[in-house]
Amino acid sequence: MSRKGNTRAPWRLLALPVTLPWRFLAGLPPFLREMRGFSRRARYTVATRGLGALGSDIVGELGRRLRHGTLAAPPSPQAVALASATAAPAAVGSGPRRALAFPSVGAPVVSVVVPVFDEFERTYTCLASILERSGDVPYEVLVVDDGSTDETRDIESLVAGVRVLRDGTNRGFIAACNRGAAEARGEFLVFLNNDTLVSPDWLAALIAPFGGTVPGEGPVGLVGAKLVYPDGRLQECGGIVFSDGSAWNYGRGDDPADPRYEFAYEADYCSGACIALQRGLFERLGGFDSRYAPMYYEDVDLAFAVRSLGLRVLCQPSCVIVHSEGGTAGLDVGAGAKRHQLRNREVFAERWKEALTEQPPPNANPDAARYRGSGEHVLVMDAITPRVDHDAGSVRMTHVLSLLVGLGCRVTFLALNRRMEGEHTRALQDSGVEVLYEPTLSSVADHLRKAGARYGTVIMSRAEVVEEVLEAVRRHCPRARRVFDTVDLHFLREARRAEVTGALDEEAVAALEARELELARACDLTLVVSPTERELLSRLAPDLAVEVLSLIDEREATEEPFEARSGVLFVGNFQHPPNRDAIGFYLREVHPLVMEREPAAELTIIGAEVPRSLRRLAGEGARFIGQVTDLEPCFAAARLSVAPLRFGAGIKGKIQTSLALGVPVVTTAVGAEGMPVEDGREVLIADDAASFAAAVVRLHEDAGLWRSLADGGRRAMQEHYSPARARRVLARLVDGGARPPRGQHA
């Protein structure tokens, strides 16, 4: 019986051409480099997906490469784009070299130390990229000429503004770096190989973690870059050191745009091709250790020395460096300078033998061994990626993720829509959160099937998310605590909505209540945002374990005095039904009464997704301005804000934000519910239109009342909604979980 379609046996995909083309031969070196990690990757594939999957992967991957005409892995479109973004700078062309003139900086923040030995063309290209792409960070460049015999001896004739250090002899990489550091003036040292090209704004990204931008346990001591090959493949995103002293460049040969390589994390070490640390720390440690002279393992040793002082070593993937590995020392460990690598591994293993007992074994799975954090691995799932300029729930979720990282947890975030949300996703990655998204993430179920065993806690945010993923979490995350983060109780909100609209469907509300309680019982812990909701659940389901994890805010109050402010502010996402109802009620029934008595109390309405029906209600003294990225200037200009909510549940972010920024609020009993506020002390509360309008006018006119409420509201927010309070709740949530040894998934 004949078969249509592809009838070739799988092995035929691997058949080599009779005459090997040059592209095939050119692909052998990168292929052999990739094969260094094959045994570990193969063990991981067999353990997680079986032997058949390994065979299928090998056939498919080699077939794809050979059809492409080379054994080298074809770079992804993202990798190609990354490589083009860090291509040779404009100063480098086919014609005569341009003169480079670096700016004179009296007090540099960063000293970039570039050790060189011959290879002038590489050095010139590297310097051109630094000059073109270093942004606004004040820096100086020190070129340490380690006895060059080529054009490097005359580099000053083409490059001005750099400090060239020479002593006429070739003493090796370590001595050259230490010499440059001794002459540096900047607060930070950056060691950069001359066979590199830097990416735009690389310097700001590299030193950003020293300013506390990456949460974690303890201060940052050393930061390294993500390194890519000139063809766009990943060379390294941090390094792993195994218990025998051997080291692994994490991600070698892979796609640098894979989400695994896009978030800041604590690594064992980072390649000395590009690392940064404070000059005072480098001096305290005595520089690169000369026992590793002339080179190799000095960067691994430095990372261990930094960590021995209680400081962290971070890989910062937003700093991308193109590195021509072996461009100066070659790749053959048996010849040339590269031969020192094997000897120095033994030196390193002897010096740090006690610390190495805490490292993963050589056969460990690299995807698990990369993590150093002392906390467990936490998976957080929500419907979408949090957008801090969009709603209060997103602000809360962003704080939760950051606090978990700060507790030493390994944190992975997954949105059910699987989208990469641009700056919002990058903000999470920069804070140390691994964010999964398509095309790497094919489905939530597939990820849980492959990686669910690694998680010690799974937090599912909102009822609809729990409903969708609960069974997969039960099946594939056997050791994980299941946490239902309600955000607000939907059944409570919908019951109140039905009462306001007059369309109460008691059966529908009862079904929604039963559904949420069933989901809560299927989890080990339920989180609510207010004591009111905790008390409600304790009456309805006393068997539930419930914690309050409220909204979180750490912003400082705006400083503008009463006299410099005017007008009324409303902030809300209009996809949320309570907000649509609230502003409709205010525009129809409250705003006309306010305008009659106080025309200066004009209303500014901020928020996305405004229906046309609401826009038509905006008459004189009211305007919609859409979504605003930075709310603080709007609150700084307003005299008060309003939250005329007639139904809802949970804590109202618009009220919390306003009080935290020192702007008093007029709200309803529903709006104030669950918050530590009283009428006349921190807020004004009114439920009917006439009373609400009177409160708005009074607060807009009375400077003494305004100051009293502003002070009281700010104190209440600092006491009840601080990150420290939320951190204590999260610490209890993740404390005591079983943690597998590094490099293993439980």
N, C-alpha and C positions, 0 to 999 in steps of 0.2 A: 504494500500500500504506500503510495507516494505521500510526501508531506510538503506542504507549501511553506514559504518563509525561509528563515535561516536554518539550514540543515547542517551547518558546520559543528563538529564536536568542539567542546570548550577548549581542548588542548590545542586545536588549530589556531586559536587566537594568539598563542604564544610562539607560533612558528617564526623563526628568524628568517629574514631575507637572505638569499644566497650571497649577495654582495652587500656588506654592511655599509650604509651611507655614513657620511661624516657626521651628520647630526646624531646618529645613533652612538657613534664612538665618543662624541663630545658630551653625551649624556652620562657616560660611565662614571666620571668622578662624583657628580652630585648624587647619583644613584647609590654608589658605594658609601657615601657619607650617610645617606638616609638609612642604609642597611645596618648601621651601628645599633640602631634602636629597634630593629625588627623583632628580636627575641622577646623583648618586654611587651611590645605591642601585640605580638602573636599570643603570648600567654594571657593577656587581658582579653583578647577576642575569644579565645577558646573558653575562658572562665565565664564570660558573660553571655556568649552567643553560640558557642559550640564549635566543634572541629569543622563541620560542614560550612559554617559561615566564614571561617578562616580561608578555606580553599576557594570559596566563591569570591571573597575579597581579593585574593591573590590573582586569580584568573582575570577578574574584571579590571583590576588596576593595571596589571602588566599589559593586558590587551589594549587598554585605552592608551597607554604610553607608546606602545609599538605602532599602533595605528597613527599616532601623532608623529612617528618617525624618530623618537628618541626615548631612551630610558629615563631621562630627567622628567620629573613631574611637571606637566604644563601648569603654569601659575593660573590662579583664578582671576576673573576680571577685577575683583577687589585688590588682589595682590599687584596686578599690573598697574592699576590706578595709583596704588601706594608707591610703587617704584617710580612711576613717572613724576609723582609729586616731589620726590627726593632725587630727581635726576641732576645731572651736572648743572651748576648754577650759571647764570647769564654771563658771568665773567669768563667762563671757559668756552672756547669756540675753536673753529678750525683755523682761524687766523692767528696773528701774533697775540701772545698773552697780554691781557690788560694789567696795568699796575693796580695793586690793591692798597687802599689807604684806610686803615682802621682808625676810628675816632679816639681822641685822647680823653681818658676818663681819670679824673683826679682821685675819686674814691670808688673803685670798682666793688660791686657786690660779689661778683664771681671772677675767679681767676681760672681761665681755661688753659690747662697744661697739655701741650702736644709734643710728645717725645718723637724724634725723627732720626732715622739713619738712612741716608741716601733716599731713593724713591721720591725725587723732587716733584715729579708730576702729581703724584698722589697728595703730597703735602700741599701743593699750590691749590689743587681742586678742593681739598678739605677746608683750607683757609677761606677760599672764595665762598663756600657754602656757609661758613660761620658768619662772614661779613654780611651776606645777603639775608640770612634767615634768623638772626638772633633777637630780633624785636627790640623792645625798649629796656631790657635788663642791662644795667651798667656792667660792663665786663672788660677784662683785659685778656690778651692772649700771650702766653709764654711758649715760644718754640725752643725746645731743648735739643740742640744739634749734638748728637752723640757720636761725633767723629766722622761726619759724612765726607765723602770724596767727590760727590757729583755737584750739580748746580746749587745744592742746598748751601754750600759755602758762601754763595753770593745772594742769598735770599733777600737781603735788605735792599738790593737794587730794584726788586720788583714788588716787595711787600713792605709798606710803611706802617708804623703804629703798633707793631708787635715787638715784644721784647725777646731777643734772640740770645740764648745762653749757650756758651761753648767753653770747653776746657781742652779741646784738641785730641782727646782720646775716646776710644769706644769702650764704655764701661757697662753697657747693657741697659735694658728697659727699666729695671727697678731703680738703678742709680739715677737715670735720667729723670724719672718721675719725681724722685725725692729731691733732686736738685731744683726742679721747677717749683715744687711746693715750698721749698725753703725761701725762694725769691718772691713768692706770690704775696699780693696785698689784699685780695678779696676775702670777704667773710666765708665764702664757699670755694672749695676746690672742685674743678671738674677735670677729670683725666679723660682725654679723648685720643684715640689712635689716629694716626695720619692717613690710614686707609679707610676713612669713613666719609660719608656725606650726611649732614644734619638736615632735619626737616624744618619747615617754618615754625617759629616760636618754640623751638625745642628747649631753649634754656629756661623759659618761664615754666614749662611743664616739668622739667627735671628738678627744679628746686621748690616747686609748689608744695610737695608733701612736708617739707621742713616747717611750713607755716601752719601745720595742723589740719590740712585739708583732707587727709586720709585718717579716719578714726581707727583706733586700735589700742591695744594694751601697751602703753609706754611710748616714749618719744621716738622719732625717727632718727637713725644715725647715718644711714647710707641709702642712696637711691640710684638705681640703674635703669637703663633704657631698654626698649624693645628693639632688637637687632633684626634686620632683614638682609637677604642677599640682594645683589644688584638685579637679579632676574625677578624679584618680587616675592620669592619664597621666604618663609620665616626661618631665621637662623637661631633665635633664642628669645624666649620671653621669661627671663629669670632662669636660675639654675637650681638643680637638686644635687645634694651631696649624700651619698649612701654610706652605710656603716663601715665599709672597707676603705673609705676615702676617695672612691671613684666619683666622678661628677657627670652630670647629665644636663645638656642644653635643652630645656623644656620646649617642646613644640618644633624641634628642628625639622625643616623640610615641609612644614605644614602651611596652611593658608593663614597669613597674619591677621586676616579679618575675622577669623573664627572667634565667637564670643569667649572661648576659653582664654584667649590672649588679649582681651580688650579691657580688663579691669585691673586696677591696682591691687597688688597682694604682697604678702610677706614671703619672700623667697629665702632659700638657703644662702645664695650668693648671686651677684650679677656680674657679668663679664666686664673686665677692666677696660674693654674697648670704649665704654662710656659710663662712668660712674661719678657721682657727686657726694661730697660730705663736707662738713664744716672744717675749716682749716685748723681750728684749735683742737678738734678731735683727732685729726690726722697727726698733728704734732704730739698730742698726748699718747698716741699709740706708737710713736716712734717711726711713722711712715710705713712704707712697704718693707716687709722684713727681708733683710739682705740674705738670709739663709736660702732664699729661693732664687738668688741671682744666677743667671742674668734675667730670667723670666719664667713664667708659668706657676700657677697656684698662688701667686702673691695676692690676686684678687679674692680667691676663696679664703685664704688665710685672713685677709683684712676683714672680710664679712664676719668670720667667726670671732675675731677680736672685737669688732664693733658690738656684736651680740653679747659677748661676755661682760660688757658694761651695762647690760640691761636695755640696750637700744635696738631698734628694729631695722631690718634690711628690706627695702621695698623695691619691687619692679614696677616702673611707671610706664605703662604701654602707650600713653598719650605722647610720650617722647619717643619718636621713631628715628632710628639711625640706620642708614645703609652701610653695611660693613663688608668689605671684600676680605672675608676670612682667609688667612694665610697669605694675604697680600704682602706682608713684610717678613713673616717667619716661615712661610711654607706650611704644608699639611702633613709631611712625612715625619712621624714621631721617631723614626730611626735615624734621621739625618738632620744636620743644621741645628738651628736654635730650638727646633721642635723636640729634639731628643731630650731636652731638660724636663719635659712634661712628665715622663714616666718616673724619673728620679725624684722630682719634687712631690709627686703624689706620695711617695714613701715618707718623705720628710714631713709633709702635712699630716699624714695619718699618725705618725709618731707623736707629733706635737699636740694634736687634738684628740688623742685616743679616748679620753674620758667623754668628751662632748660627742664623739662619733657613736657612742653606745646609744644615744637618743635618736640617731638617724635611722631611716628606713633601710631594710636589707637591700642588697643589689638586685634582687629579683622582684622588687616592689613595683606595683602599678604606678607609672609616673603621674597619671591624672589624680591619683589620691595622694601620692608622696609629695606633691608640690606644696601642700598646705602645712603651715607651721602652727597655726592658731591653736591655743590650748582648749578652746571651746568646741562644742559639737557642730556638726554641719546642719544648718537650718534651711529648709526650703520654704519660701513664701510665695503664695499664688494669689493673684487678684485678676479681675476681669481685664484691666488695662494697666499699662505702665503709669505710675503716678506722675501727674503734671502739676507742679507746685503753683503755677499761675492760674490754675483752673478751679480747684475746689479744696475745701478744708480737709476732706478725707485724704487727698493726695499729699498734703503737707504732713498729716499725721503718719501716713505710710512711709514717706521718705525719712522722717525722724526715726521710726521704728527700725527700718533697715540699717540706718547709720548707727543707732544705738546697739543693735545686735553685733555689728562689726566691732564696735568699741568694746564690747564684752568679750572679744576674742573668738567669736563664732565665725565659722565659714558660712557665708550667706549667699544663697542662690535665689534669684527672683525670676518668676515665670509668669507672664501675662497670658491669659487664655487666648487672646487674639494673636499672639506670637509675633507682634510687630516690633521692629526697631524704631523707636520714637525719637530719633534725632537727638537733640540736646538734652531731652529728658532722660533718655537711656544713658547717654554719655555722663550725665551728672551722677547717676547711680554707680556707673563703672568707676568714675574718678574717686568715689567715696569708698571703694573696696568691695562693691557688690558685684557678683557674677550675674549677668542678665542674659537669659537664653531667649533666642528669637529665630525666626525663619531666615534663610533656608536650612540652617544647621539643625534647628529644632523642627522636626517634621510633624510631631504631634505630642501632646502632653502625655498620652498613654505610652507612647514609644519611649519617651525619656524616662518615665517612672519604671518601665520594664527594664531598662538598661541600668539605671543609676539609683533606683529607689532605695536599695539596701544601704546606701551611704548616709541617708538622712536620719538624724536623731530626733528632730522636731519638724513637723510640717504645719505651717500656719496657712489656713485658707480664709481669705477675706471676703465676706458677704455670702449670704445664703445661696445665691445662684451658683457661685463658684464651688461651694461645698457640695451642692447637689450634683454638679457635673463631674467632679474628680474624686469623690469620696471612695467609691468602690475600687478605683485604681490605686489609691493611696493605701487602702486596707490590704490589697493584694500584694503590692510591690514594695511597700515601706513597712516591713513587719516589726521593726524595733522602734518606729517613730511615735512620739506623742502627737496625737492629732488635736489641733487647736482651731476652734471656730471663732474667728474674729467677726463679730456681728456688724460692726461699724454703727449701725442703728438697728433697732428691732423693727423689721418691716411690718409685722402684723399690727404693732402699736401705731405706727405712722398711718397705715391704711385705714385703721378703725377711726382715727381722728379725721382723716380726710373725708371719709364717708359721712361722718357727722356734720362737718362743715358744709359739704355739698348737698346734704339731704338725701343722699343715695346710699343709705346704709344697707349693705348685704351681709347680714349676720353670719350666714352660712359660709360665704367666701372668706370673711375675716377669721372665722373659727378654723377653716381649713388651712389658712396661711399660718395661723398660730400653731396648729398641730404639726405642720410641716417644719417650721423652724425649731420647735422643741424636739422633734424627732432627730433633726440634724445635730442639735446640741448634744443629745444623749449618745449619738454615735461617735462623739469626740471625747477626748479626755479632759478638755478644758474649754470653757466659753469665755470670750472677752467681750465686755460691754464698755461703753464710754462714759457712763454716769452711774452714781450710786442709786438713782431712781430706777434705772433699768435693772440693776442687780437686785434691788428689793422686789421688783415685779417678778423676776425669774425665780427668786427664792420662794415666792408664794405659789407660783404656777408649777414649779418643778423643783422641790427642795432637794432632790437627789443630784442636781447638777453642781459641778465645780465651776464657780464663776469668779472672775477677777475683773476689776475696773482698770482699763487702760485708756485713759482719756485723750483728748487732743493735747498737742504738745506745741509750745511756743517759747522761743527764747529771744524774741526781738526787743529792742530797746524802744521806749516811748519817744514819739516825735516831740520836739522841743518848742514848737511855735506856740506863743501865748494865745489866750482867748481872743484878744483884740485883733490878732493877725489872721484870724480864721473867719470863714463865713460859709453858710450853706449846709445841706444835709446830704449824706452819702448812703447808698444802698449797694451792697455787693452780693452777688449770687449767680450760681450756674443755673440757667433757665431750662436745662434739661431736667432739673429736679422739680417735681410738681409743687412742693411747698413754696418754692421761690416764685413760681409763676403766679400762684394764688396770692401770695403776700404782696407783690408789687401791684397786682391788679387791684386788690383791696385798697392799697394806699393811694393809688392814682385816682380811683373812682370816688372814694369816700373821705380820705384823710387830707390829701394834698390840696383840694380846693379850700378847705377850712383853714389850713395853714397859710395859704397865699392871701386870704382875706385879712389876716391879722399880722402877718410878718412876711412881706414880699421878698425880703432878703434871704429867707430860708429856702432857697432854690434847691431842687433835688437833682443830684447826679447819680445815674444808675450804671453800674459796672457789671458786666457779665456776658458770657457767650451764649449763642443759640437763642436769641430773643425772638419770640413769635411776632408776626405782624400785628396780631390782635392787641398785643401789649404796646407796641410802638404807636399804634393809633390813639392810645389813651394819653400819651405824653403831650399835654397842652403847655400853656405858659408856665415858665418856671420849672420845667422838668425836661431832662435830656438823657438819652441813652448814648453811652460812649463805647460800648462793646467791651471786649476783653482787654485787660491791662496787665502787662508783664510785671511791673513793679507797682504795688499798691501804696507804698509808703508816702510818696508825694501827694497822692489823692487824700489819704487820711491826714497828712500834715496840713492840708488846706481846708479841710472840713471842720465845722464846729461840732457836729455830732453825726452819728449814724443811726439808722433805723432798721429794725428787724420785726416787721409787722406780721409775724408768722401765726397762722390760725390752726395749722396742724403740722405734725412732724414728730420726730423722735431723736434720741441721742443728744449730744452736745452740739450747739450751733456754732460753727466755725466763724461765721461773720461777726458774732458777738465777741467771741474770744479774741479774734484778730483786732477788733476795734479797741477793746479794753486794754489789750497788751500794748497797743500803740498810743495809749493815753487819750483816746477819743471816747467820750461818754455815749451811751446807747439808750434809745427808747425802744422797748420791746413789749411783747405780750407775755402772759403767764406761760404759754406753751414755749415761747422762745427762751425764757429764763429757766425752764425746768431742768433740774439736774445740775445746775451751776451754782457755785457758792456766792450768790448775789442776793441782795434784798432791795426792795423798792425804796428809793430815796437814799441808799447808802452807796451802792456801786452802779445801779441803773435806775431808770424810771420804767415802771410797768403799767400798761393800760391795754384794755382789750376792745373797747368800743371805739368807733371812729372819732367821736367828739372828745373823749378823754385822751386818746392818742394824739390828736392834733394839739390839744392844750399842752400836753407834756412836751411836744416838739417845740412849740413857740416859747414856753417857759425856759427850756434848756438853752435855746438859741439866744435868749435875751439876758439871762441871769449869770453873770460872771462868777459869782460866789458859788452857786450851785454847780456850775460847770467844773470849777477847780476841785470841789469836794468829790464829785463823782469820778473825775479823771484820776485823782489820787487813789480813791478806794478801789476802783476797777483794776488799776494797774497792780496794786498790792495783792488782790485776790488772784489774778492771773499768775503772778510770780510764785505764789504759795502753792497753787493747786495744779498748774499746767506746765511745770518746769520739766526739762529733759531729765533732771536728776530723779524726779518722782517716777517718771516712766521707766527709767533705767532699772529702778529697784523692782518693778513689776516684771520686767523682761528677764532680769537676773534670776528671779524665782522660777520663771517659766522654763529656762534652759538649764538650770542648775541640776547637777546630779545625774545627767544622762550618761549612758555607757558610751565611751569613746574608743573606737578601734585604734590599734597602733597605726602610726604613720605608714602610708602606703597600702593600707588594707581597707576594704569596705566590709562592714559587719554583715 
